Amino acid sequence: MKIIEAYNLTKKFGEITAVDDLSLEVEKGEVLGFLGPNGAGKTTTIRMLSGIIAPTSGYAWIADCRTDGEIERLHESIGLLTETPGFYEKLSARRNLEFFAGFYSGIDVKVKVEKYLKIMGLWDRRQSRVGTFSKGMKQRLALARALLHEPKVLFLDEPTAGLDPEAAQEVRELVKKLSNEGRTIFFSTHNLAEAEQLCHRIAVIRNKLLVIDSGQNLRHRFFRREVIIRLDNPGGTIAEAVRKLPCVEDLREETDRLILVLAEPDKNRPELVKAIVDAGGRILEVSEREHPLEEIYLKLMREEK
């Protein structure tokens, strides 16, 4: 079931096109990673999808709400964590959440505030002024604020930006927990490893949407799958036997291993292993080279330039 649908979204600021003809769909319960360099249009896209700014052209639906026409109903359905969330610094964490919870109808403010302060590990600091909180604690409080009304879609704009490693890990663990609960999350980040760890699919934008797919599928699209055979007794005769196989499209020899490209890696592996054993080879390990997401991202950026 699609819960986010964007069609040809475009946003111009004068002569500058911040987002150009963006179309995408997100399924209910999916975590979508939204990647791109500074100025690529990530925050502008989130602002359009969350009804903060209107698109120059195109339109989007979030949880059956048109984002440029049903703003109040839209805001009942979404939660938003901005890159720099603001709070009333002199008020306590609890009082801040109670204040913001008052904007939503039909929720038990006391119950929801207690629930999310506990989930975010802030219950013991509920009476402390927010001005005394670290940046990581403020991010957790901001997540609590975004979840008070149990939104159907959660937008997270660079939630770990500027955090120290320990605080960033805390936020990532919270995002994992929300994902395991089946929340739909639109997750903007610069952190490639973070995106791969947390997201079901990854979208890369540079004003235009360049690609959207799972990390594994992106690897297969941009790089040929390489099978690595580590041998106890490497030798020329083994390599020659392997090279004769019709399924072998490329072969490189290294000190104690063969690196191959097969026509159909999953289907051809048994035939490959048999040929090596028949040639007297003793196999220590069969693996596949994993290209990091960073390689795909940089390749896309170079091609776009």
KEGU-528226 format. One record per atom (N, C-alpha, C): z negated, y, x negated; residue in one letter. Coordinates in steps of 0.1 Angstrom, whole numbers, plus 5000, padded with zeros to 4 digits. Each point is the difference from the previous one (the first is absolute). Layout:
! KEGU-528226
ZYXa;...
***
This chain:
! KEGU-528226
500049884992m;500050125008m;500050134991m;501050085002k;500150124992k;499050115006k;499250064990i;499150105005i;500350144994i;500850004989i;500650124995i;501549995000i;500750105005e;501450005000e;500550144997e;500750024989a;500550134996a;501549995000a;500750105005y;501550005001y;500550134995y;500750004988n;500750114994n;499150124998n;498749984997l;499150114998l;500550094988l;500150135003t;500450104990t;499150125001t;499550054988k;499250125001k;500550094989k;500450125004k;500450114991k;499150115000k;499750064988f;499350124998f;500950104994f;500650085008g;501150094996g;501249924994g;500350034988e;501149934994e;499649864994e;498849975000i;499549884993i;499849895011i;500649884997t;499949895009t;498949914994t;498850005006a;498949924996a;500149855003a;500549975012v;500349865004v;501450005007v;500849904996d;501450005004d;500349875007d;500250015013d;500649895008d;499249874998d;498750005002l;499149894998l;499949915012l;500349884999s;499949905011s;499249884995s;499049965007l;499249884997l;499249955012l;499649874999e;499249945010e;498849934993e;498950005007v;498849944995v;499449915011v;499749874997e;499549915010e;498550025002e;499549965012k;498650015002k;499249914990k;499050054994g;499249924991g;500550004986g;501150074997e;500650014987e;499450114992e;499949984987v;499750114990v;501250034993v;500550125002l;501250054993l;499750094989l;500449974988g;499850094988g;501150105000g;499750134998f;501050105000f;499950074986f;501149974992l;499950054986l;501150104997l;499750084990g;501050104996g;499450104991g;500750074991p;499550104991p;499550125008p;499350094993n;499550135006n;501350075005n;499850065012g;501150075006g;501049925007g;499849865001a;501049915006a;500050015015a;499050055006g;500050015015g;499049915007g;499149944992k;499049915006k;499050075009k;499450104996t;499150075008t;500750075012t;501250054998t;500750065011t;500349905011t;500449884995t;500249895010t;498849975008t;498949984993i;498749975008i;499750115009i;500250134997r;499750115009r;500950005012r;501349964998m;500949995012m;499549885009m;499749894994l;499649885007l;498750025008l;499150084994s;498750025006s;500050135009s;501250065002g;500150115010g;499550134995g;499750014987i;499650134994i;501150104999i;501249954996i;501150095000i;501249935007i;500950085006a;501149945007a;501249984990a;500849905002p;501249984992p;501050105003p;500950034990t;501150095003t;501049935009t;500249874997s;500849915009s;499549864999s;500449925009g;499549865001g;498750005008g;499549885002y;498849985008y;499349874996y;498849995005a;499249884997a;499149965011a;499749875001w;499049955010w;498949934993w;498750035004i;498949934994i;499249955012i;499849875001a;499249945011a;500450055013a;501450015003d;500550045012d;499950155003d;499650084990c;499950145001c;501150074992c;500850095006r;501050084993r;499250104992r;500250004986t;499250084991t;500250155001t;501150045006d;500350155001d;499850055015d;499449915008g;499950055014g;498749965007g;499349904995e;498849955006e;498850004990e;499750124995i;499150024989i;498649955003i;499550045011e;498649965003e;499849855001e;501049945007r;499949855002r;500349934987r;500850064992l;500349954986l;498750004992l;499350115000h;498850014992h;498949915004h;500149955013e;499049905004e;500449864994e;501249984996s;500549874995s;500049994985s;499950114993i;500149994985i;498750064994i;499849954987g;499050054992g;500750054987g;499550114995l;500750064988l;499050044989l;500249944988l;499350044988l;500950084991l;499750134999t;500950094992t;499549984985t;500950064991e;499749984986e;498750084996e;499850115007t;498850084997t;499250035014t;499349905005p;499350015012p;498950115000p;499950085010g;498950105000g;498949975009g;498850044996f;498849975008f;499150135000f;499050005009y;499050115000y;499049964989y;500050064989e;499349954988e;498550015002e;499550105008k;498650025002k;499449915011k;500949935007l;499549915011l;499949864994l;499249915006s;499849874996s;501249925003s;500149884994a;501249915002a;500049965015a;498849975005r;499949965014r;500450115010r;499650134997r;500350115009r;501550034999r;500649994988n;501450024999n;500849905009n;499649884999l;500849905008l;499750025015l;498850045004e;499750025014e;500950125005e;500150104992f;500850125004f;501549965002f;500649924990f;501449975002f;500249895011f;499049925002a;500149905011a;500150075013a;499450125001g;500050075013g;501450045005g;501049994991f;501450045004f;500649895008f;499549885000y;500649895007y;499349965012y;500749975011s;499449975012s;499849855001s;498949965008g;499849865003g;499449924989g;499450064989i;499449924990i;498550025000i;499249904996d;498550024999d;499850054986d;499750134999v;500050074987v;498949944991v;498849975005k;498949954992k;500449864995k;500549925008v;500449864996v;501050004989v;501150085002k;501150004991k;499650064987k;499250115000v;499650064987v;499149904992v;499149945007e;499249904993e;500849884994e;501049965008k;500849884996k;500850034987k;500650125000y;500950034989y;499250054988y;498950065002l;499250044988l;499549874993l;499749905008k;499549874994k;501249934993k;501249995007i;501149944994i;500450064987i;499950134999m;500450074988m;498950014990m;498949945002g;498950004991g;499350134998g;500050085011l;499450134999l;498850025009l;499549895006w;498950015010w;498750064994w;499849954988d;498750054993d;500150154996d;501250055000r;500250154997r;500450085012r;499749945012r;500550075012r;499450145002r;498850024995q;499350135001q;500350104989q;500749954990s;500350094988s;501150095003s;499950124994r;501150105002r;501349954993r;501150025006v;501349954994v;500350074987v;499550124998g;500250074988g;499449934988g;499149915002t;499349934989t;500849874997t;501049975008f;500849874998f;501050014989f;500249884993s;501149994990s;501350005008s;501150014992k;501350005006k;500349865007k;499549894994g;500249875006g;499349995013g;498850055000m;499249995013m;500650095011m;500650114996k;500750085010k;501349935005k;500649934991q;501249925005q;499649895010q;498849944997r;499549905010r;499650065013r;499450124999l;499650075012l;501350045008l;501050044993a;501350045006a;500649885007a;499949884994l;500549885006l;499249975013l;498750024999a;499249985012a;500450105011a;500350124997r;500450105010r;501349965006r;501049954992a;501349965005a;499949885009a;498949925000l;499949885007l;499150015012l;499350115002l;499050015011l;500549975014l;501350035003h;500649985013h;500849875001h;499949924990e;500749874999e;501550025002e;500650074991p;501450035001p;500949884999p;501250005006k;500949894998k;500750004987k;500250124995v;500750024987v;499250094991v;499949964987l;499250084991l;501050054989l;500050134998f;500850074989f;499150034989f;500349954988l;499250034988l;500950074990l;499750124997d;500850084991d;499350014986d;500549924991e;499450004986e;498549985001e;499549895006p;498549995002p;499249984987p;500749964989t;499249984987t;500450104990t;500850105003a;500450104991a;498750084994a;499950014987g;498950074994g;498749945000g;499949875004l;498849935000l;499849934987l;498849984996d;499749924988d;500349855003d;500249914990p;500449865003p;499149935010p;498750024999e;499049935008e;500250055015e;500150135002a;500150055013a;501449965006a;501050004992a;501349965005a;500049865004a;499349914993q;499949865004q;499349985013q;498950095002e;499349995012e;500950035012e;500850114999v;500950035011v;501149895002v;500549944989r;501049895002r;499349895007r;498849964997e;499349895007e;499950035015e;499750135003l;499950045014l;501349995007l;501150044993v;501349985006v;500449855002v;499649924991k;500249855002k;499349955012k;498850055001k;499249955012k;500650055013k;500550125000l;500650055012l;501349925003l;500849974990s;501249925001s;499749865006s;498949944995n;499649875005n;499650005014n;499650125005e;499650015014e;501350025009e;501250014994g;501250025007g;500450145003g;499450104992r;500450145002r;501450024995r;500750095007t;501350054995t;499750124991t;500549994987i;499650114990i;501350044994i;500250135000f;501150074993f;499450064987f;500349954989f;499250024988f;500950074989f;499750134998s;500850084990s;499249994987s;500749974989t;499349994987t;501050024989t;499550044988h;500850004987h;499749874993h;499049935003n;499649894992n;500749875004n;500949964991l;500949895003l;499349865002l;499049984990a;499249885001a;499250005013a;499550115004e;499250015012e;500949975012e;501250055000a;500949975012a;500349855001a;500249944988e;500349865001e;498949915004e;498850054996q;498849925003q;499650015015q;500350125006l;499550025014l;501049995011l;501350014996c;501050035011c;500949885002c;500449985013h;500949895004h;501450034995h;500450135003r;501350054995r;499950134993r;501050044993i;500050124992i;501250085003i;499850135003a;501250095002a;499950104988a;501250024994v;500150104989v;500950115005v;499450134999i;500750125005i;500250104989i;501150065000r;500350124992r;500850105008r;499250055010n;500650085011n;500849925010n;500849914995k;500649895008k;499349874998k;500049915010l;499549874998l;500949924991l;499549954989l;500949934990l;500049855003l;498849955004v;499949855002v;498749975007v;500049905008i;498849955007i;500149855001i;498949934995d;500049855000d;498749964994d;499749875000s;498949944993s;500250014985s;498950004993g;500150004985g;500849894995g;499849885005q;500749884995q;501550015003q;500350055012n;501450015004n;500750114991n;499350114997l;500550104991l;500349944986l;499249924995r;500249944987r;501349925001r;500249925010h;501249925001h;501350085002h;499850125007r;501250085002r;500450084987r;499050034992f;500450094988f;500049924987f;499449885000f;500149934987f;500349855003f;500849944991r;500349865002r;498749924996r;499749905008r;498949914998r;500149924987r;499150014991e;500049934988e;499049894999e;500449884998v;499149884999v;499749984985v;498749994997i;499649984986i;499449864998i;500649934990i;499649864997i;499450004986i;498749984999r;499349994987r;500049854996r;500549984987l;500249864995l;499049974989l;499649884999d;499349954988d;500949974988d;501249975003n;501049964989n;501350075002n;500150134999p;501250075003p;501149964989p;501250005004g;501149974991g;501450035006g;501050004991g;501350035005g;500649905009g;499749874999t;500549905009t;499550025014t;498850045002i;499450025013i;500850125007i;500150114992a;500750125005a;501449965004a;500749924992e;501449975003e;500149925013e;499149905001a;500049925012a;499850095013a;499150104999v;499750085011v;501250095003v;500750054989r;501150095002r;501249945007r;500149875000k;501149935006k;499849995015k;498850035005l;499749985015l;500850115007l;500749965011p;500850105008p;499150115006p;498749975002c;499250105007c;499450114991c;500249984987v;499550094990v;501050124998v;499650125004e;500950114998e;499750084987e;498949994995d;499750074987d;498849924993d;500050004987l;499049934992l;499750084987l;498750034998r;499650054987r;498949914994r;500149994987e;499049924993e;499150094992e;498749975002e;499050074992e;499249894992e;499050044993t;499349914991t;499749865006t;499250005011d;499649885006d;500449995014d;501050075004r;500350005015r;501550035002r;500449965012l;501350035005l;499950105012l;500850105000i;499950105012i;501449995007i;500049965013l;501249975006l;500150085013l;501350025004v;500350055013v;500849895007v;499449965012l;500649895007l;500750055013l;501049935004a;500750045012a;499150005012a;499249905002e;499049995011e;498749954994e;499250094995p;498849964992p;499149895007p;499750025013d;499149905006d;500749875002d;501250005003k;500849875002k;500349934987k;500350084989n;500549954988n;498949954990n;498850045002r;498949964990r;499949854997r;500049925011p;499849854997p;501249954991p;501250055002e;501149954992e;499950054986e;499550134998l;499750054987l;499049924992l;498949985007v;498949924993v;500549864996v;500749945009k;500549864997k;500950014987k;500950105000a;500950014988a;499350024987a;498950075000i;499250034988i;499349874996i;499449935010v;499349884996v;501049894995v;501149995007d;501149904995d;500450034986d;500050134996a;500450044987a;498949994990a;498849955004g;498949974991g;499050124999g;500250105009g;499150115000g;498649975006g;499050064995r;498749985005r;499550145006r;499950015013i;499850135007i;498550025000i;499650124996l;498650045000l;499750095013l;501050085004e;499850095011e;501350045006e;500150025013v;501150065007v;499550115008v;500550124997s;499650125007s;501250095003s;499750115007e;501150105003e;499550144995e;500950074994r;499750144996r;499850095011r;498850075000e;499750095011e;500350144995e;500950075005h;500350144997h;499050095007h;499350084993p;499050095007p;500850105009p;499350045010l;500550105010l;500550134993l;499350034989e;500350124993e;501450004995e;500549884996e;501449994995e;501050045011e;499749955012i;500950025012i;500050155003i;498850065000y;499850145004y;500750094990y;499949974987l;500650094990l;501649985001l;500449885003k;501449975001k;500650095012k;499350005011l;500450085011l;500050154997l;499050044993m;500050154997m;501150044991m;500349914990r;501250034991r;501350005007r;500149905009e;501350005008e;500150125009e;498950045006e;500150125009e;500350124992e;499550024988k;500350124992k;501550004997k;
***
